[in-house]
């Protein structure tokens, strides 16, 4: 039972354009959401997060949007750069400290120069 | 650099042999995790630890055991490796950027023939 779903295994975007990566979740107990970026032969690195009390969080070129009623979140990258080419994992956890984190299956983003 | 070292980074073994993967952290964080990454499954939690000698199962714990005799070391053991355990294994700690934000090691690629 996949509680965090990333339905697009891959995405190609032109350099300079917006990349939108989507994620859906089924567990209503999740209330903290994260995005990780992973390059080949490296571990995932934390990118950005959002708490369920917010619907948007921005960090430079990266913005995460949360729609709790739809159990949907998205990561926007504007403008996309070739160095953004990587696998992006959506993740979710419950409230409070040190909860187990559940990951999606990942979306491979390719930014074409 | 969060100071997480995984060893070995690459290992090829045969079915039925025992394998131990080691995770070493220099940050003195209480929580440590083992995940495996497989195509189509993303990252799945195998076991985690919330202190010395305190461990618990994740979603894919069958065939794996763990031990934590020191804060800095978290060992993952495959008592009798099977081909289905061919995977990339990631160790993680939490607490560097927040309680539910994981910081990952570089990974250990295990091939079971």
Interface residues (C-beta under 8 A of the other chain):
Chain A: X4 X6 X32 X34 X36 X41 X42 X43 X44 X45 X46 X49 X89 X91 X93 X96 X97 X98 X99 X100 X101 X102 X103 X104 X105 X106
Chain B: X4 X30 X31 X35 X40 X41 X42 X43 X44 X45 X48 X50 X58 X90 X92 X94 X95 X97 X98 X99 X100 X101 X102 X103 X104 X105 X106 X107
